[in-house]
Amino acid sequence: MEAAKAFYGDLLAVGPEAERPGGAIFVAGSAKLLLHERGDARRELRERRFVLLVEPRDYPWARSAYLRDPDGRLVELNQADR
């Protein structure tokens, strides 16, 4: 999680708005990035490019898209104020 927080802090040029063990929230403009550590053991992925897994679509809670970051972490892009 520390490596992920450093990666996104550098990428967004902001520090976490909130942190807890196993997670952090970053806010950049109107975008909010939530990092979550999985509770079970996870395998490290060696991808070096973002890979879109789910195109943006509407859910009951917001509009979201899912992708993997360069280290293979699952990322949800969320637009709550539609």
C-alpha positions as CSV (number, residue, x, y, z in Angstrom):
1,M,0.0,0.0,0.0
2,E,2.9,2.4,0.7
3,A,4.2,2.0,-2.8
4,A,0.7,2.6,-4.3
5,K,0.2,5.7,-2.2
6,A,3.6,7.0,-3.3
7,F,2.8,6.2,-7.0
8,Y,-0.5,8.0,-7.0
9,G,0.7,10.9,-4.8
10,D,3.4,11.5,-7.4
11,L,1.0,11.0,-10.4
12,L,-1.6,13.4,-9.0
13,A,0.8,15.7,-7.3
14,V,-1.2,15.7,-4.1
15,G,-1.1,13.8,-0.8
16,P,-3.8,11.6,0.5
17,E,-6.9,13.4,1.8
18,A,-7.5,10.6,4.2
19,E,-5.7,7.4,5.2
20,R,-6.4,4.2,7.1
21,P,-4.6,1.0,7.5
22,G,-4.9,-0.7,4.1
23,G,-6.3,2.3,2.2
24,A,-6.1,5.9,1.2
25,I,-8.2,8.5,-0.6
26,F,-6.8,11.1,-3.0
27,V,-8.7,14.0,-4.4
28,A,-7.6,15.9,-7.5
29,G,-10.0,18.4,-8.8
30,S,-13.4,16.7,-9.2
31,A,-11.8,13.2,-9.3
32,K,-11.5,11.0,-6.2
33,L,-9.2,8.0,-6.1
34,L,-9.8,5.3,-3.5
35,L,-7.1,2.8,-2.8
36,H,-8.0,-0.4,-1.1
37,E,-5.7,-3.3,0.0
38,R,-7.2,-6.7,-0.4
39,G,-7.7,-8.7,2.7
40,D,-6.4,-12.0,1.2
41,A,-3.1,-12.7,-0.4
42,R,-2.8,-11.3,-3.9
43,R,-0.4,-12.0,-6.7
44,E,1.6,-9.2,-8.1
45,L,1.0,-8.4,-11.7
46,R,3.8,-7.3,-13.9
47,E,1.9,-5.1,-16.3
48,R,3.4,-1.8,-17.3
49,R,0.4,-0.1,-18.9
50,F,-3.1,0.7,-17.7
51,V,-5.5,-1.9,-19.0
52,L,-9.2,-1.0,-19.2
53,L,-11.3,-3.9,-17.8
54,V,-14.8,-2.4,-17.8
55,E,-15.8,0.6,-19.9
56,P,-17.5,3.5,-18.1
57,R,-21.1,2.6,-17.2
58,D,-23.8,3.7,-14.7
59,Y,-24.3,1.9,-11.4
60,P,-26.7,2.7,-8.6
61,W,-24.0,4.5,-6.7
62,A,-22.2,6.4,-9.5
63,R,-20.7,6.2,-13.0
64,S,-17.6,4.0,-12.9
65,A,-14.9,2.4,-15.0
66,Y,-12.4,-0.2,-13.9
67,L,-8.8,-0.7,-15.0
68,R,-5.4,-1.9,-13.8
69,D,-2.6,0.4,-13.0
70,P,1.0,-0.2,-14.1
71,D,1.6,-2.6,-11.1
72,G,-1.6,-4.5,-11.8
73,R,-3.7,-3.0,-9.0
74,L,-7.4,-2.7,-9.7
75,V,-8.5,0.9,-10.0
76,E,-12.1,2.2,-10.0
77,L,-12.6,5.6,-11.7
78,N,-15.8,7.0,-10.2
79,Q,-18.0,10.0,-11.1
80,A,-20.4,10.3,-8.2
81,D,-22.0,13.6,-9.2
82,R,-23.6,12.8,-12.5
